[in-house]
Amino acid sequence: MAYDVGDSVYGIQGRAGYNFNPYLGVEAEASFGLIDQNIISASSGSTTLSADVGVNNSFGAFAVARVPVSKGFSLFARGGYHATNFGLNSTSIENGNTVTENISQSYDGVAYGVGIEVATGLRNAVRLDYTRYQITTDLGDNASDTVSVSFVQKF
């Protein structure tokens, strides 16, 4: 999964869902950041500063509407709610003294997206989707866009 947080950061995601019929379902997701984006890397004299930003974790619940286009191929839209925790890790070194600071901030809000699912077997599929996670901060409304490619196992 790729997150758009200024620059792209990457994570791993798991989803579990239930389809009431071929058209409607629900799903829950949990994702955890793996690769953060370096946003500052500077040096001056005996001082060095480095900072990384990334997604620590994100949890969401969605209603899903599907349109079966043909056997083994469907389009879907989903909408729901998420809670996402972002992290900022900074390290500064001045005259050999190292100071590390970790800041964590959680946001929640509406999330929605679209995607396609292609069957690769009787109980397996590959899924490609885009989701926009809306967040409201003291600085106003923002969004984090994600793109994910998933393997689907149906039980």
Helices and strands as residue ranges (DSSP letters): E 2-4, E 8-19, E 24-35, E 37-44, E 47-70, E 73-94, E 97-119, E 124-137, E 140-153
